[in-house]
Amino acid sequence: MTPPTKVTDELVQIILGPGLEPGAAEVFLEFICYSGGPLPEELVPQVKCPILIAWGDKDPWEPIDIGRNYGNFDFVEDFIVLPNVGHCPQVFRN
């Protein structure tokens, strides 16, 4: 969970803004239903350069175990656990 002290008006606008664009509702619905486009596990094997994955261990939407599974792909060079970080690591920068 994001600490309340990290939720600023700027952060709210960054998250809210794209959702107000025309067509955003349809894109969001496709995203949550996984009905459009390939899944990450289908794309990662196609990457031909080293990959570093950083994943928050407190992510409420994409649990850390999902991220760890991506670490098993050949081109994933490193998997870094971000302790006490949720889905949006940029919110937790110092």
N, C-alpha and C positions, 0 to 999 in steps of 0.2 A: 504494500500500500504506500502511496506517495505521502510523505509527511506534510501536514497542512501548511507548514512554514514554507514549503517549496512550491505551493500552488499560488502562482502570481497571476495577475490579469494578463500579462504577456503569454504565459503558458496556456491559459484558457483560450486565448485568441488563436494561438498556434494550432491547438487541437481542434477547436471549433470551426475555424475559418474554412478549411477545405470541405467540411460537411455542408457548408452553405452554398457551394458552387452548384450551378445547374447540372443535373445528372448524378449528383453525389449519392443520392439515396439508392439509385440502381447499382452503382459501383459498390457501395457498402453492403448491400444485400448479396451481391455476387461474392464478395469477399468472405462474409460470414458463412455462406453456404458452400464455399469452395466450388462453385459451379463454373467458374471461368478461369481458364489458364492452368498452367502446370503447377504442381505443388513443389515446395523447396526440395524435397527428397528426390524429385524427378530432375531438377535442374543442377543440383550440386555435383552429380557425377560428370556433368558436361563441362564443368569449369576445368581449365587446363593450367591454372596457376595456383600457387599456394594460397590457402584460405585460413584466416584466423577468425575464430568465432568467439565473441564475448557475450555472456548470457547472465542476466541477473538471477540470483537464486531465489528471489522473492517475487518473480514474475507470476501474477495471478492468471494471466491469459494463456501463456505458453510455458508450462512447467519445465524446470531445469532438465528433467529426464528426456524431454523431446530434443533439447539442445545437445545433450550428451550423445544421443543417437547420431546426430549429424557429425559428431567427432569421429565416427567410425569410417567415414568416406576417405578414400586414398589421398585426395588433395587437401584435406583439412590438416594443416600443419600443427595447429595449436587450438585448444579449447580452454578459454579462460572463464572461470566462475567469478562473477562480480558479487561479492558478499553484501547482503542486505540491500540489494538493488532490485527494483521492480522491472516493469516492461519498458520504461523510458529512461535509460541510463543518463541521458543528457540532463535530466531534471536533477540528478544527484551530484552534478559537478560542483567543485568547491570554488 
